């Protein structure tokens, strides 16, 4: 190393990752000090080939990168996704400022190898295998000192770096902005890596690890895959510290029992409490195990029935609105109306209870319209504080707020330009903002807060609410002119209890949860009867959560009453039909002309109440005392409309 190179290495701005990268630039790559080298670009043919090779990553990262695009657009950043060699296969520049940076090199096809252009976000991330921010003068290449680049690695299931996610913008002195960028990019890269790992090991046992006892297992990134004997098949990067190894290769055929002195069978799948274990360093952590879904008898080739089903699905894949409507006659009429209005400039107002799927219905309308290739932006007016809703909807100009984004914020209305804006729970919109929204609808332009000139917008408005808007209008809490402006056409979405296709919806939820390769699951007739009589206060959202719980906890091919959650079974078929409580509630006497059958039923009811009271509503114990099965006891509880103490009104 020459004296100049030694002096240069001592002046590196940044932490150990930057220092190590500069040393590589000097010692390994032989890059000259104060180099000025432009970023190379590959051909369009190269890009198409690379995208084909990265098809799985692009698919799994699609929804995440779409979300990051909005963040990047608000901050005037470029969002880049590169392959493992540093070539950007997908770049997004959605503002005029970011498009200028794209012309300077932050674009699809650019090559960011550390050995070619020195220390940079993507190249240094690939070599170090760690998230990194390279800001301003931390770049070895002088032509890049005007950029701040934050990158995080996306790992393949085998532990290799297969892609890099990068957030790049103009160099700033604001360390909090850099910290925010590194946090959001690292989280996004972790999520994509975890999705790829889960997909690779979908037929393996998955052990989720956490330092917190009450962590949500499905949200964890520290995962270990094993076979049914507990032999380790793989692990995510976040799991390595729990395993006491530095590299995935160090696991080398170990078993769960070799690491934690506990067999896989002892880690109860989806138990009510995570299992506490001790690591090699003596620290405690918590695990939950997910067992693979049952495989079909012949895994080598699909059965004739499965092939027929696949061919049928391929030939007649239902359109979005058909899938949402099912076979219910009222929902079918809603679909017919919406299809007549798909591409007409008529606002839609969707009415329905919470959980009936208003957002899903609105999204289906968007996907079948001629705006389907444009943005679909959903805003829940009830979920955003009143003080933030204005800036969320209309955006704000640079410098409008102290502590706001330096570049300002693009509002949801402008972000949906050319596409569809879904305003959920519009009945909860503050009255002062309603006037601004009315102006947008009438003048087709939006004025960001603090801006001197309006921005033209072309947007389809779909609104939704569970409230009675006419009553709000009469009470002065909703503008009359806005009500008639958004009510171009009104669609009433049926609550689940009024739909005639509940069995079809149940089967669709099972297919969504199981995937194409899932084993066939059947529903017992008595479960269908209960589903048809249950009132479903949470509507489709509740149905989906119930089925997800059943499929996660049980693996039997037939779902019976014994598989249902207790709170579902304890409710009577029709809670509005005059409630009958426990004996202590002084149930009314039977009519004087009661038959022998009525008398027997009354005695049976009293015995059931006594058993439930003695066992403190433990269904299993009460059924044993009565000499009947749990399913039979549940049926009789519903028959006699017996409510537990927790359900009294």
C-alpha positions in Angstrom: 0.0 0.0 0.0 1.4 3.4 -1.0 1.6 6.3 1.4 -1.3 8.0 -0.4 -3.4 4.9 -0.1 -2.6 4.5 3.6 -3.5 8.1 4.3 -6.7 7.7 2.3 -7.7 4.6 4.3 -7.2 6.5 7.6 -9.7 9.2 6.5 -12.6 6.9 5.7 -16.0 8.6 6.8 -18.2 5.9 8.4 -18.3 2.8 10.5 -16.6 -0.6 10.2 -18.5 -1.7 7.1 -17.4 1.4 5.2 -13.9 1.1 6.5 -13.7 -2.5 5.4 -15.1 -1.6 2.0 -12.6 1.2 1.4 -9.8 -1.2 2.4 -11.0 -3.7 -0.3 -11.2 -0.9 -2.9 -7.5 -0.1 -2.1 -6.0 -3.5 -1.5 -8.1 -6.0 -3.4 -9.6 -4.1 -6.3 -6.7 -1.7 -6.9 -9.0 1.3 -7.5 -7.2 4.6 -7.7 -7.8 7.2 -5.0 -10.3 9.9 -5.8 -11.6 7.9 -8.7 -14.4 9.2 -10.9 -16.1 6.5 -12.8 -19.6 6.5 -14.2 -22.1 3.7 -13.6 -22.3 1.1 -16.4 -25.5 -0.2 -17.7 -26.4 -3.6 -19.2 -28.5 -4.1 -22.3 -32.3 -4.6 -22.3 -31.8 -8.2 -23.4 -29.6 -8.7 -20.3 -32.3 -7.2 -18.1 -35.0 -9.5 -19.5 -32.9 -12.6 -18.9 -32.1 -11.5 -15.3 -35.8 -10.9 -14.6 -36.6 -14.3 -15.9 -34.0 -15.8 -13.5 -35.4 -13.7 -10.6 -39.1 -14.4 -11.3 -39.7 -15.9 -7.8 -38.1 -12.9 -6.0 -40.0 -10.4 -8.2 -43.3 -12.3 -7.4 -42.8 -12.5 -3.7 -41.6 -8.9 -3.4 -44.4 -7.4 -5.5 -46.7 -6.2 -2.8 -43.8 -5.0 -0.6 -42.1 -3.0 -3.3 -45.4 -1.5 -4.3 -45.8 -0.2 -0.7 -42.2 1.1 -0.7 -42.8 3.0 -3.9 -45.2 5.2 -2.1 -42.7 5.9 0.6 -40.0 6.5 -2.0 -42.2 8.9 -3.9 -43.0 10.9 -0.8 -39.3 11.3 0.0 -38.1 11.9 -3.7 -36.1 8.6 -3.5 -35.4 5.9 -6.1 -36.3 2.3 -5.2 -34.0 -0.3 -6.7 -34.0 -4.1 -6.7 -30.8 -5.8 -7.9 -29.6 -9.3 -8.4 -26.7 -11.0 -6.5 -24.1 -9.4 -8.8 -25.4 -5.8 -8.3 -27.3 -5.3 -11.5 -30.6 -3.5 -11.0 -33.4 -5.6 -12.5 -36.2 -3.3 -11.4 -35.9 0.4 -10.7 -38.7 2.9 -9.7 -38.4 6.7 -10.0 -41.9 8.2 -9.6 -41.1 11.9 -9.1 -39.3 14.5 -11.2 -36.4 14.6 -8.6 -36.0 10.9 -8.6 -36.1 10.7 -12.4 -33.2 13.1 -12.5 -31.2 10.7 -10.2 -32.2 7.8 -12.4 -30.6 9.5 -15.4 -27.4 9.8 -13.3 -27.3 6.1 -12.7 -30.0 5.1 -10.2 -32.0 3.1 -12.8 -32.9 -0.3 -14.2 -29.9 -2.0 -15.8 -27.2 -0.1 -13.8 -24.3 -2.2 -12.4 -23.3 -1.5 -8.8 -20.5 -4.0 -8.3 -18.2 -2.9 -5.4 -15.2 -4.0 -7.4 -16.1 -1.9 -10.3 -17.3 1.4 -8.9 -16.1 1.3 -5.2 -18.0 1.5 -2.0 -21.8 1.9 -2.6 -25.0 0.7 -1.1 -25.8 -2.3 -3.3 -22.3 -3.5 -3.9 -21.1 -3.2 -0.3 -24.3 -4.8 0.9 -23.7 -7.9 -1.3 -20.1 -8.3 -0.1 -20.8 -7.7 3.6 -24.1 -9.5 3.6 -25.5 -6.8 6.0 -27.7 -3.8 5.7 -25.7 -0.7 5.0 -26.1 3.1 4.4 -23.4 4.8 2.2 -24.0 8.5 2.5 -22.2 11.3 0.6 -18.4 11.2 1.1 -18.6 7.6 2.4 -18.7 6.6 -1.4 -15.2 5.7 -2.6 -16.2 6.9 -6.1 -16.3 10.8 -6.3 -19.1 10.7 -8.9 -21.4 9.1 -6.3 -20.8 11.6 -3.4 -24.1 13.4 -4.1 -26.1 10.3 -3.2 -27.2 8.6 0.0 -27.9 4.9 -0.6 -29.4 2.5 1.9 -29.5 -1.2 1.0 -30.4 -4.5 2.6 -29.8 -8.1 1.5 -32.6 -10.5 0.5 -31.4 -14.1 1.4 -32.2 -17.3 -0.5 -33.5 -20.2 1.6 -29.9 -21.7 1.4 -28.5 -18.5 3.1 -26.9 -16.9 0.0 -27.6 -13.3 -1.0 -29.9 -13.6 -4.0 -31.0 -9.9 -4.3 -30.6 -6.5 -2.7 -33.3 -3.9 -2.0 -32.0 -0.3 -2.2 -33.4 3.1 -1.2 -31.4 6.0 -2.8 -31.7 9.7 -2.8 -29.7 12.9 -2.7 -27.1 13.1 0.0 -28.5 14.6 3.2 -27.0 15.5 6.6 -30.1 14.3 8.4 -29.1 11.2 10.3 -32.8 10.5 11.3 -33.8 10.3 7.7 -31.0 7.8 7.0 -32.0 5.7 10.1 -35.6 5.6 8.9 -34.6 4.5 5.4 -32.4 1.7 6.8 -35.2 0.6 9.1 -37.8 0.4 6.4 -35.5 -1.2 3.8 -34.2 -3.8 6.3 -37.7 -4.7 7.4 -38.9 -5.1 3.8 -35.9 -7.3 2.8 -36.5 -9.5 5.9 -40.1 -9.9 4.9 -39.2 -11.0 1.4 -36.5 -13.4 2.7 -39.0 -14.9 5.1 -41.6 -15.4 2.4 -39.1 -17.2 0.2 -38.0 -19.4 3.1 -41.6 -20.3 4.0 -42.4 -21.1 0.4 -39.3 -23.3 0.0 -40.1 -25.2 3.2 -43.9 -25.3 2.9 -43.8 -29.1 3.4 -41.5 -29.0 6.3 -42.0 -28.4 10.0 -41.3 -24.7 10.8 -40.1 -23.6 14.3 -40.6 -19.9 15.0 -38.3 -18.3 17.6 -38.6 -15.1 19.6 -37.0 -13.4 22.6 -40.5 -12.3 23.7 -43.0 -14.8 25.3 -46.1 -13.4 23.7 -44.8 -12.7 20.2 -47.0 -13.4 17.2 -45.5 -16.5 15.5 -46.8 -15.7 12.0 -44.9 -12.3 12.1 -41.5 -13.7 13.2 -38.5 -13.8 10.9 -36.4 -16.1 13.0 -37.4 -19.5 11.5 -36.0 -23.0 11.5 -37.1 -25.8 9.1 -36.9 -29.4 10.1 -38.2 -32.8 8.8 -40.7 -34.8 10.9 -37.9 -36.3 13.0 -36.5 -32.9 14.0 -33.5 -32.9 11.7 -32.5 -29.4 10.6 -33.1 -28.6 7.0 -32.5 -24.8 7.0 -32.8 -21.6 8.9 -33.3 -17.9 8.2 -30.4 -15.5 9.0 -32.4 -14.1 12.0 -32.5 -17.6 13.5 -28.7 -18.2 13.5 -28.1 -16.3 16.8 -30.7 -18.6 18.5 -28.8 -21.6 17.1 -25.4 -20.4 18.3 -23.8 -20.6 14.8 -22.4 -18.0 12.5 -23.2 -19.7 9.2 -26.0 -21.9 7.9 -23.4 -24.5 6.8 -22.4 -25.0 10.5 -25.7 -26.8 11.2 -24.6 -29.8 9.2 -27.4 -32.4 9.8 -28.0 -31.5 13.4 -31.3 -32.3 15.2 -33.4 -30.1 17.4 -32.5 -32.3 20.3 -28.8 -31.7 19.7 -29.3 -28.0 20.2 -31.9 -27.7 22.9 -32.2 -31.1 24.5 -35.8 -31.4 23.5 -37.5 -33.5 20.9 -39.6 -31.9 18.1 -42.7 -33.8 19.3 -42.4 -32.0 22.7 -42.8 -28.6 21.0 -46.6 -28.4 20.9 -47.8 -26.9 17.6 -49.6 -23.6 18.0 -50.1 -24.1 21.8 -51.8 -21.3 23.8 -48.4 -20.4 25.2 -45.0 -20.5 23.4 -42.6 -23.0 24.8 -39.6 -21.5 26.7 -36.2 -22.9 26.0 -32.6 -22.0 27.0 -29.9 -21.2 24.4 -26.3 -22.2 24.4 -25.4 -18.9 26.1 -27.9 -19.5 28.9 -30.5 -16.9 27.7 -34.2 -17.7 27.4 -36.2 -17.7 24.2 -39.6 -18.9 23.1 -40.6 -21.2 20.2 -43.8 -22.2 18.4 -44.0 -25.1 15.9 -46.0 -25.2 12.7 -46.6 -28.7 11.3 -46.9 -29.1 7.5 -50.4 -29.5 6.0 -51.3 -33.1 5.2 -50.0 -34.3 1.9 -52.1 -36.2 -0.6 -51.6 -39.9 -0.7 -49.8 -39.7 -4.0 -47.3 -36.8 -3.9 -45.6 -37.8 -7.2 -48.6 -37.0 -9.4 -52.0 -35.4 -8.8 -55.1 -37.5 -8.7 -57.5 -37.6 -11.5 -59.9 -35.5 -9.5 -57.2 -32.9 -8.8 -56.2 -32.8 -12.4 -59.9 -32.3 -13.4 -60.2 -29.5 -10.9 -57.1 -27.8 -12.1 -58.2 -28.0 -15.7 -61.6 -26.6 -14.8 -60.0 -23.7 -12.9 -57.7 -23.0 -15.8 -60.5 -22.9 -18.3 -63.0 -20.9 -16.3 -61.2 -18.8 -13.8 -63.9 -16.5 -12.3 -63.7 -12.8 -12.8 -63.0 -10.7 -9.7 -66.6 -9.6 -9.1 -67.9 -13.1 -9.7 -65.5 -14.4 -7.1 -66.7 -11.8 -4.6 -70.4 -12.3 -5.3 -70.5 -16.0 -5.2 -73.9 -17.5 -6.0 -76.0 -15.4 -3.7 -78.9 -13.9 -5.8 -78.7 -10.4 -4.2 -74.9 -10.2 -4.6 -75.3 -11.3 -8.3 -77.7 -8.4 -8.9 -75.1 -6.1 -7.3 -72.5 -7.4 -9.8 -74.8 -6.9 -12.7 -75.3 -3.3 -11.7 -71.6 -2.6 -11.1 -70.6 -4.1 -14.5 -73.0 -1.7 -16.2 -71.3 1.2 -14.5 -67.7 -0.1 -14.6 -66.2 2.5 -16.9 -68.8 5.3 -16.5 -68.0 8.4 -14.6 -70.5 7.6 -11.8 -69.4 7.5 -8.1 -70.4 4.4 -6.2 -71.5 4.2 -2.6 -71.2 0.8 -0.9 -73.3 0.2 2.1 -72.9 -2.7 4.6 -72.0 -3.8 8.0 -68.4 -4.0 9.2 -66.7 -7.1 7.8 -68.9 -7.7 4.8 -66.0 -7.1 2.4 -66.6 -3.6 1.1 -62.9 -3.1 0.4 -62.8 -6.4 -1.4 -65.8 -5.5 -3.5 -64.3 -2.1 -4.4 -61.0 -3.6 -5.4 -62.8 -6.1 -7.6 -64.6 -3.3 -9.4 -61.3 -1.6 -10.0 -59.7 -4.7 -11.3 -62.5 -5.3 -13.9 -62.5 -1.7 -15.0 -60.4 0.0 -17.6 -58.4 1.6 -14.8 -57.1 -1.8 -13.6 -53.5 -1.0 -14.6 -53.6 2.3 -12.6 -53.3 2.7 -8.8 -55.9 1.5 -6.4 -55.6 3.5 -3.2 -57.7 2.8 -0.1 -58.1 5.2 2.8 -60.0 4.3 6.0 -61.4 7.6 7.2 -62.1 6.2 10.6 -58.6 4.8 11.2 -56.7 8.0 10.7 -56.7 10.8 13.3 -58.6 13.9 12.3 -55.4 16.0 12.5 -53.6 13.8 10.0 -56.4 12.9 7.6 -56.1 16.2 5.7 -52.4 15.7 4.9 -53.0 12.1 4.2 -55.8 12.8 1.6 -54.6 16.1 0.1 -50.8 16.0 0.8 -48.7 19.0 1.6 -46.1 21.2 -0.1 -42.4 21.3 1.0 -41.9 23.4 4.1 -45.6 23.4 5.1 -45.0 21.7 8.5 -42.2 21.8 11.0 -41.0 18.3 11.2 -42.7 17.3 7.9 -41.0 15.7 5.0 -38.5 18.1 3.4 -39.9 17.2 0.0 -43.5 17.5 1.1 -46.0 14.6 0.8 -48.1 13.4 -2.1 -51.7 12.9 -0.9 -53.8 9.8 -1.5 -56.0 11.6 -4.0 -53.0 12.6 -6.2 -51.5 9.1 -5.7 -54.6 7.5 -7.2 -54.6 9.7 -10.3 -55.8 7.7 -13.3 -57.0 4.9 -11.0 -59.5 4.4 -8.1 -59.7 6.0 -4.7 -61.6 4.0 -2.1 -62.8 6.0 0.8 -63.8 3.5 3.5 -66.0 4.7 6.4 -66.6 8.0 4.8 -69.3 8.7 7.3 -66.6 9.3 9.9 -64.9 12.0 7.8 -64.7 15.4 9.7 -67.2 17.9 8.4 -64.5 20.5 7.5 -62.7 18.0 5.2 -65.9 17.1 3.5 -66.0 20.5 1.8 -62.5 20.0 0.5 -63.4 16.6 -0.9 -66.5 18.0 -2.5 -64.4 20.6 -4.3 -62.0 17.8 -5.6 -65.0 15.8 -7.0 -66.5 18.8 -8.7 -63.4 20.6 -10.0 -61.3 17.5 -10.7 -58.2 19.0 -9.0 -56.6 18.8 -5.6 -54.8 21.5 -3.7 -52.1 20.2 -1.4 -51.8 22.0 2.0 -49.5 25.0 1.6 -49.4 24.7 -2.2 -49.9 27.8 -4.4 -51.5 25.9 -7.4 -53.9 23.0 -7.7 -53.0 19.7 -9.3 -55.4 18.2 -11.9 -56.6 14.6 -11.1 -58.5 12.0 -12.9 -59.8 9.6 -10.3 -62.8 7.2 -9.8 -64.3 7.6 -6.3 -65.8 4.6 -4.5 -67.1 5.3 -1.0 -68.3 3.0 1.7 -69.8 3.2 5.1 -71.7 1.1 7.7 -73.5 4.3 9.0 -76.9 5.7 8.0 -75.8 8.7 6.0 -79.3 10.2 5.6 -79.5 10.4 9.4 -76.1 12.0 9.6 -77.2 14.5 7.0 -80.3 15.4 9.1 -78.1 15.7 12.2 -75.8 18.1 10.4 -72.8 15.8 10.7 -72.5 15.0 6.9 -72.9 17.5 4.1 -76.0 17.0 2.1 -74.3 18.1 -1.2 -71.5 15.7 -0.7 -73.9 12.9 0.1 -75.7 13.3 -3.2 -72.4 13.7 -5.0 -70.9 10.4 -3.8 -74.2 8.6 -4.2 -74.1 8.3 -7.9 -75.2 4.6 -7.5 -75.8 2.8 -4.3 -74.9 -0.9 -3.6 -76.1 -2.7 -0.5 -73.7 -5.6 0.4 -75.6 -8.3 2.3 -74.4 -9.4 5.7 -73.2 -12.9 5.8 -76.2 -14.2 7.8 -78.5 -13.2 4.9 -76.4 -14.9 2.2 -77.5 -18.2 0.7 -74.0 -19.2 -0.4 -72.2 -19.6 3.0 -71.1 -23.2 2.2 -69.5 -21.9 -1.0 -67.8 -19.1 0.9 -66.5 -21.6 3.4 -65.0 -23.7 0.7 -63.4 -20.7 -0.9 -61.7 -19.7 2.3 -60.4 -23.2 2.7 -58.9 -23.1 -0.8 -57.4 -19.7 -0.1 -55.8 -20.9 3.1 -54.7 -24.3 1.8 -53.3 -23.3 -1.5 -53.5 -25.3 -4.7 -51.5 -28.2 -3.2 -53.5 -28.5 0.0 -55.3 -31.7 1.0 -59.0 -31.9 0.4 -61.0 -30.7 3.5 -64.7 -31.6 4.0 -67.2 -30.0 6.3 -69.5 -32.2 8.3 -73.3 -31.6 7.7 -73.9 -30.4 11.3 -71.2 -27.8 10.9 -72.8 -26.5 7.7 -76.1 -26.4 9.7 -74.5 -24.3 12.5 -72.8 -22.0 10.0 -76.2 -21.4 8.3 -77.9 -20.6 11.6 -75.2 -18.6 13.2 -75.6 -14.8 13.0 -72.0 -14.0 12.1 -71.7 -10.5 13.8 -68.3 -10.1 12.3 -69.5 -11.2 8.8 -67.0 -12.5 6.3 -64.0 -11.3 8.3 -65.2 -13.4 11.2 -65.8 -16.5 9.0 -62.3 -16.2 7.6 -60.7 -15.9 11.0 -62.7 -18.9 12.3 -61.6 -21.1 9.3 -58.0 -19.9 9.6 -58.0 -20.9 13.3 -59.5 -24.3 12.6 -57.0 -25.1 9.7 -54.1 -23.9 11.8 -54.9 -26.0 14.9 -56.4 -29.1 13.4 -55.2 -31.3 10.6 -58.2 -33.7 10.2 -59.7 -34.2 6.7 -63.2 -33.6 8.0 -64.2 -30.6 10.1 -66.8 -31.5 12.8 -68.3 -29.6 15.7 -65.4 -30.7 17.9 -63.1 -28.6 15.8 -65.0 -25.3 16.2 -64.0 -22.7 18.7 -66.0 -22.7 21.9 -67.4 -19.1 21.5 -69.0 -20.2 18.2 -70.6 -23.3 19.7 -71.9 -21.5 22.8 -74.1 -19.1 20.9 -77.8 -20.1 20.2 -79.0 -20.2 16.6 -81.0 -17.0 16.9 -79.9 -14.7 19.8 -82.8 -12.3 19.0 -85.4 -14.9 19.7 -85.8 -14.3 23.4 -82.8 -15.5 25.4 -82.9 -18.3 28.0 -80.3 -18.1 30.7 -79.1 -20.4 33.5 -81.4 -21.6 36.3 -80.2 -18.8 38.5 -81.7 -16.4 36.0 -85.2 -17.6 37.0 -86.2 -19.0 33.7 -90.0 -18.6 33.0 -92.3 -21.5 33.8 -93.5 -23.6 30.9 -97.1 -23.1 29.8 -99.8 -24.9 31.7 -100.7 -27.1 28.8 -97.1 -28.4 28.3 -97.0 -31.9 26.9 -94.9 -34.8 28.2 -92.3 -34.0 25.6 -92.0 -30.4 26.9 -91.7 -31.7 30.4 -88.9 -34.1 29.4 -87.1 -31.3 27.6 -87.4 -29.1 30.6 -85.8 -31.7 32.9 -83.0 -32.4 30.3 -82.3 -28.7 30.1 -82.1 -28.4 33.9 -79.7 -31.4 34.1 -77.5 -29.8 31.4 -77.5 -26.5 33.3 -76.5 -28.3 36.6 -73.6 -30.1 34.9 -72.4 -26.9 33.3 -72.6 -25.0 36.5 -70.7 -27.7 38.5 -67.9 -28.0 35.9 -67.7 -24.2 35.5 -68.7 -24.5 31.8 -66.0 -27.0 31.0 -67.7 -28.6 28.0 -65.5 -31.8 28.1 -66.1 -32.4 31.8 -69.8 -31.6 31.6 -70.3 -34.0 28.6 -68.5 -36.7 30.5 -70.8 -36.2 33.6 -73.9 -36.4 31.4 -72.6 -39.4 29.5 -72.8 -37.8 26.0 -70.3 -36.5 23.5 -69.1 -32.9 23.3 -70.8 -32.5 19.9 -74.1 -33.7 21.3 -73.8 -31.4 24.3 -73.1 -28.4 22.0 -76.2 -29.3 19.9 -78.4 -29.3 23.1 -76.9 -26.1 24.4 -78.0 -24.5 21.1 -81.3 -26.3 21.1 -82.2 -25.0 24.6 -80.6 -21.6 24.0 -78.5 -21.9 27.1 -76.1 -19.0 27.6 -72.9 -19.1 29.6 -72.5 -16.4 32.3 -70.2 -14.5 30.0 -72.9 -14.1 27.5 -75.7 -12.7 29.7 -77.2 -9.4 28.6 
